[in-house]
Amino acid sequence: MKRRKLLVCGGTGFIGRNLCEYFAKDAAYDVYATCRQNLADVPHKTPSVEYLQAELTNRDDVYRVVQGMDVVVQSAATTSGAKDIVNSPYIHVTDNVIMNALLFRASHEAGVGHVVFLSCTVMYQEQQEPVKEEDFNGELHEKYFASGWTKVYHEKMCEFYSQIGSTKYTVLRHSNIYGPHDKFDLERSHVFGATMTKVLTATDGKIMVWGDGTDERDFLYVDDLIDFIHLALEKQNVAFELLNLGLGKSVSVRDLVHKMIQFSGMDLKAEFDLTKPSIGFKLDLNIDKAKSRYGWTPNTSLDGGIQKTLRWYRENLLGESIPT
């Protein structure tokens, strides 16, 4: 059987690195990955993955890297945490619109067989019951206005191109993804990565958490996201598919912090800084569509995922030797 050429856009980022590691082990694929920096400067290359230097806001670079590809997984994006969402929401708009518009058009014109676009859940309103795909009604949380409508535009472009060509599109409204290779620096990370860094680097017996800790989020371990992407590439038989992916239940930031402290084995006290920005939002996802159409279900509980990520962080970022 001919091996399929799979391009991971953003192959040196969090999700991209996990995608490369996963598909590099699959004999059905030859894996390529884009990176912004010079190839010599890529610090951690996955063996057997071919890296392609490209600026994805540059038309010529985009058209060059998609040529000959059978699959494009778009995991490249300008991202950050609550601080930028509140104070500088525009940074999530311009570059992302440009790179996705170019990637979708280039994939269409190059005859790519399948494009997977990683969207998110910022277009959903808060509600008490797990939110379904069809629950989006055009009303967005005020702090998600820019990023939310940007994601909806990208989703609609996927649907548009699926109607006028041979390329299949999978759009994944995934919840908060976490795991190995996440962003763990305090300036750019999301709540999971930032909290883990605070816990594992605490020196004075306490950690400071932004906001009051009542926000609730649905967290999905990165391996479960990638398992679904693999299923979609093998099983999708329609031109366009849009699905929620998450654990299917939410946890408060306060409870997440306490779980991390507990599983770290450290004696820490959490304090909550009410002067720092938070979104003030509860969201968990209804994942029935992904389950029924693809037979997918998350395999990693939140407790298990926290413990796996704590171990990875200690071994890879702190250099600790942990017995198996």
C-alpha positions in Angstrom: 0.0 0.0 0.0 1.3 3.5 -0.9 2.3 5.5 2.1 0.3 8.8 2.5 2.1 12.1 2.8 1.0 13.9 5.9 1.9 17.5 6.6 1.7 18.8 10.2 1.5 22.6 10.2 3.1 23.9 13.3 5.1 20.8 13.8 7.3 22.3 16.6 4.4 23.5 18.7 2.5 21.7 21.4 0.0 19.7 19.5 2.2 19.5 16.4 5.0 17.8 18.2 2.7 15.2 19.6 1.2 14.7 16.2 4.7 14.2 14.7 5.6 11.6 17.4 2.4 9.7 16.9 2.3 9.5 13.1 6.0 9.0 12.7 5.3 5.5 14.2 2.6 4.7 11.7 3.8 2.8 8.7 0.9 4.2 6.6 2.3 7.7 6.6 5.4 9.7 5.6 5.3 12.7 7.9 6.4 16.3 7.1 6.2 19.2 9.5 6.4 23.0 9.1 8.5 25.2 11.4 9.0 29.0 11.3 12.6 28.9 12.5 15.6 27.8 10.4 15.9 24.1 10.3 19.2 24.1 12.1 17.6 25.9 15.0 14.8 23.3 15.6 15.8 22.0 19.1 13.9 18.7 19.1 13.3 17.0 15.8 11.2 13.8 15.8 13.1 11.0 14.0 11.9 10.1 10.5 9.9 13.4 10.2 11.0 15.8 7.4 10.9 19.4 8.6 10.1 22.2 6.1 10.9 25.8 7.0 7.9 28.0 6.2 6.2 31.2 7.3 2.6 30.3 7.0 1.4 33.9 6.4 3.6 33.9 3.2 1.7 32.7 0.1 4.7 31.2 -1.6 5.8 29.2 1.5 2.3 27.8 1.9 1.9 26.7 -1.7 5.3 25.1 -1.6 4.8 23.0 1.5 1.3 21.6 0.6 2.3 20.4 -2.9 2.1 16.6 -3.1 0.5 16.2 0.3 -2.3 13.7 0.8 -3.2 15.0 4.3 -2.8 18.4 6.0 -3.3 18.8 9.7 -3.5 22.4 10.6 -2.2 22.8 14.2 -0.3 26.1 13.7 -1.8 29.2 15.3 -1.0 32.3 17.2 -2.2 31.4 20.7 -1.8 32.6 24.3 -3.8 32.7 27.5 -6.4 34.8 29.3 -4.2 37.8 29.7 -4.0 38.4 25.9 -7.7 37.4 25.4 -8.7 40.1 27.8 -6.1 42.8 27.0 -5.0 42.2 23.4 -7.6 40.1 21.7 -6.6 41.4 18.2 -3.4 39.2 18.3 -5.5 36.1 17.7 -7.1 37.5 14.6 -4.8 38.8 11.8 -2.1 36.2 11.5 -4.5 33.3 12.0 -6.9 34.6 9.3 -4.0 35.0 6.8 -2.4 31.6 7.4 -5.7 29.6 7.3 -7.0 31.4 4.3 -3.8 30.6 2.4 -3.7 27.0 3.6 -7.3 26.2 2.7 -6.9 27.7 -0.8 -3.5 26.1 -1.4 -4.9 22.7 -0.3 -7.9 23.0 -2.6 -5.7 24.0 -5.6 -3.1 21.3 -4.9 -5.8 18.6 -4.6 -4.9 17.6 -1.0 -7.1 14.7 0.0 -8.0 15.6 3.6 -7.5 18.7 5.7 -8.0 18.6 9.5 -8.5 22.0 11.1 -8.2 22.4 14.9 -10.7 24.9 15.9 -11.8 25.4 19.5 -14.8 26.2 21.7 -14.7 30.0 22.0 -17.8 30.4 19.9 -20.0 28.7 22.5 -22.0 30.4 25.2 -21.9 29.3 28.8 -24.6 26.8 29.7 -25.2 24.3 32.4 -25.7 21.3 30.2 -22.9 19.9 28.0 -22.9 22.0 24.8 -23.7 20.4 21.4 -22.3 21.4 18.1 -25.7 22.8 17.0 -25.9 24.9 20.2 -23.9 27.7 18.6 -26.4 30.5 17.9 -24.3 33.4 16.8 -24.1 34.9 20.3 -20.5 35.0 21.8 -19.1 35.8 25.2 -17.9 39.4 24.9 -14.3 38.5 25.8 -14.3 35.9 23.0 -15.8 38.1 20.3 -12.7 38.4 18.2 -11.3 34.9 18.6 -14.7 33.3 18.4 -15.8 34.9 15.1 -12.3 34.2 13.7 -12.7 30.5 14.4 -16.2 30.5 12.9 -14.9 32.1 9.7 -12.2 29.4 9.4 -14.8 26.7 10.0 -17.1 28.1 7.2 -14.1 28.3 4.8 -13.5 24.6 5.4 -17.2 23.9 4.6 -17.0 26.2 1.6 -14.0 24.4 0.1 -15.5 21.0 0.8 -18.4 21.9 -1.4 -16.4 23.0 -4.5 -13.6 20.5 -4.7 -12.4 17.0 -3.8 -10.8 17.8 -0.5 -12.4 16.4 2.7 -12.4 18.7 5.8 -12.6 17.7 9.4 -13.2 20.6 11.9 -12.6 19.8 15.5 -14.1 22.0 18.2 -11.8 20.7 20.9 -11.8 21.6 24.6 -8.6 22.6 26.5 -5.9 20.3 25.4 -3.0 19.5 27.7 -0.1 17.0 28.0 3.6 16.7 27.0 5.2 19.6 25.1 2.5 22.0 26.2 3.4 25.7 26.8 4.5 25.9 30.4 5.9 29.4 30.5 3.8 31.8 32.5 3.4 34.5 29.8 2.0 32.3 27.0 0.5 29.3 28.6 -3.1 28.4 29.3 -4.4 27.6 32.7 -3.2 24.0 32.8 0.4 24.7 31.8 0.7 27.8 33.9 -0.7 26.0 37.0 1.6 23.1 36.6 4.7 25.3 36.3 3.6 27.2 39.4 3.2 24.0 41.4 6.4 22.4 40.3 8.6 25.5 40.7 7.1 26.8 43.9 9.7 27.7 46.5 7.8 29.4 49.3 5.0 26.9 50.1 2.3 28.7 48.0 1.2 29.4 44.5 -0.7 32.3 43.1 -3.6 31.6 40.7 -5.2 34.2 38.5 -8.9 35.0 39.2 -11.2 33.5 41.8 -10.9 29.9 40.5 -14.6 29.4 39.7 -14.2 29.2 35.9 -14.9 25.7 34.7 -13.3 24.1 31.7 -13.4 20.7 29.9 -9.8 19.3 29.6 -8.7 16.7 27.1 -5.4 14.8 27.1 -3.5 15.3 23.9 -3.3 11.6 23.0 -7.1 11.4 23.0 -7.3 14.3 20.5 -4.7 12.6 18.2 -6.5 9.2 18.5 -9.6 10.9 17.0 -7.6 12.6 14.2 -6.3 9.2 13.2 -9.9 7.8 13.2 -11.1 10.7 11.1 -8.4 10.1 8.5 -9.3 6.5 8.2 -13.1 6.6 8.5 -14.6 9.9 7.4 -16.8 9.3 4.4 -18.4 12.7 4.0 -16.9 15.9 2.5 -17.3 18.0 5.7 -17.5 17.1 9.4 -17.6 19.3 12.4 -17.4 17.7 15.8 -16.9 18.5 19.5 -14.0 16.7 21.2 -13.5 16.8 24.9 -13.7 14.8 28.1 -17.4 15.5 28.3 -17.3 17.1 31.7 -15.9 20.3 33.3 -13.8 21.0 36.3 -13.3 24.3 38.1 -9.9 26.0 38.0 -9.9 25.8 41.8 -10.4 22.0 41.7 -7.8 21.6 39.0 -5.2 23.5 41.1 -5.9 21.3 44.1 -5.6 18.1 42.0 -2.2 19.2 40.7 -1.0 20.0 44.2 -2.3 16.6 45.5 -0.7 14.6 42.7 2.6 16.5 42.9 3.0 15.4 46.5 4.1 18.9 47.4 2.9 20.8 50.5 1.5 23.9 48.9 -1.3 26.4 49.5 -3.2 28.0 46.6 -4.0 31.7 46.8 -6.2 33.4 44.2 -5.4 36.9 42.9 -8.7 38.6 42.1 -6.8 41.5 40.4 -5.7 39.3 37.5 -7.8 38.6 34.4 -10.1 35.6 34.2 -12.9 34.9 31.8 -15.6 33.9 34.2 -17.1 31.1 32.2 -18.3 27.5 32.5 -18.2 25.1 29.6 -18.2 21.4 29.0 -18.8 19.5 25.8 -21.3 17.0 24.5 -19.2 14.5 22.6 -22.0 12.1 21.5 -21.5 12.9 17.8 -17.8 11.8 17.9 -18.7 8.7 19.9 -21.6 7.6 17.7 -20.0 8.3 14.2 -16.5 7.3 14.9 -16.6 5.0 17.9 -14.3 7.4 19.7 -14.1 7.9 23.5 -11.5 9.6 25.7 -9.2 7.0 27.3 -7.4 9.3 29.8 -9.2 10.6 32.9 -8.3 14.1 34.1 -6.6 12.6 37.2 -4.6 10.2 35.0 -3.7 12.9 32.5 -2.5 15.2 35.3 -0.3 12.5 36.7 1.2 11.6 33.2 1.9 15.3 32.5 3.5 15.9 35.9 5.8 12.9 35.3 6.7 14.2 31.8 7.4 17.7 33.2 9.7 16.4 35.9 11.6 14.1 33.7 12.0 16.4 30.7 11.9 20.0 32.1 13.4 19.5 35.6 15.7 16.6 34.7 14.5 14.4 37.5 14.9 10.6 37.4 11.6 9.0 38.3 11.4 5.2 38.9 8.9 3.4 36.7 
